[in-house]
Amino acid sequence: MKTIGILTSGGDAPGMNSAIRAAVRTALNNGMRIKGIRNGYDGLMKGDIYEMNVSSVADIIHKGGTILGTARSTEFKEAEGQKRGAQILTDYGIEGLIVIGGDGSYKGAKALSDLGIKTIGIPGTIDNDMGYTDFTIGFFTAIETVIDAIGKLRDTSSSHGRAVVIEVMGRHCGDLALFSGLAGGAESIIVPEHKFSIDEIVEKVNHGRKRGKLHHLIVLAEGVGNPYTVAKEVEERSGVETKVTVLGHVQRGGSPSATDRLLGSIMGAKAAELLKDEKTNIALGYTNGQITQVSLDEAVSIKGDFNESLYELANKLSK
Ligand code: F6P
């Protein structure tokens, strides 16, 4: 293969730049040309495509976000848009494409693969909601961001003797809430994978009070409940003043953690090598300590298991 392309799509995630850097340099080292496509599938439809060289990816390994820009494209979800996208890639001489993103991005990648563009997917999302891989690029940095916030909220909550509901991202997946709640020592973790009861939270708040605990940290995965309603109910029923912090997009930024840089570097390089070998329809993953490969269709259809043992552990340790 002579020329490949690379794009990032969907929500940005720290570590995407490490993957871009590795893919670009591996492609060049293997005598291929590589073109960057700006702003995901949206940019592809607009032909926003440029030649990349070794310097295009200098000084980016430590940077959050994505130097290519990203977007959530509606046109590319339709078959007509996908056909037009494949044609644009062909017009630019791009025979193979690396797509870094989440589930939605993979669906577009699979469509391109079916249309004859060799395509490799790299999982990039802070949500860790792709069942075929243990971890996605960006997840660990987001955990660091959340536990930094939890630590600060613990300080002020203890000083004032308050509880606090901390809403974290994750879309429909409780992993970010679970992992950061456990790592941050939260007293209550609310995730979409489990029914939650205000009674149980109130019981924990009261139990904590009795043994002299001044704060109560409730990590709430987005979409499970309204954080202000949860806080109001906890406050009314426990008598403990309860504040709300919605962490929002701060969780998507920041310099990538070592893990995300490593995952990005290894997967970016592997994706370019696979295209050099004319491979297509592959999603790279990280499972049981190994870099793994499944087809893009499998990648979007495999529903991962929620980590019940971690959830149990978090509950036991917070008592
Ligand atoms: O998929 C990443 C994510 O940050 C989710 O956690 C969140 O639900 C969503 O994207 C927010 O999307 P947007 O940036 O388009 O508001």
Boltz pocket constraint, residues with backbone or C-beta under 6 A from the ligand:
constraints:
  - pocket:
      binder: B
      contacts: [[A, 11], [A, 12], [A, 102], [A, 125], [A, 126], [A, 127], [A, 169], [A, 170], [A, 171], [A, 222], [A, 252]]
      max_distance: 6.0
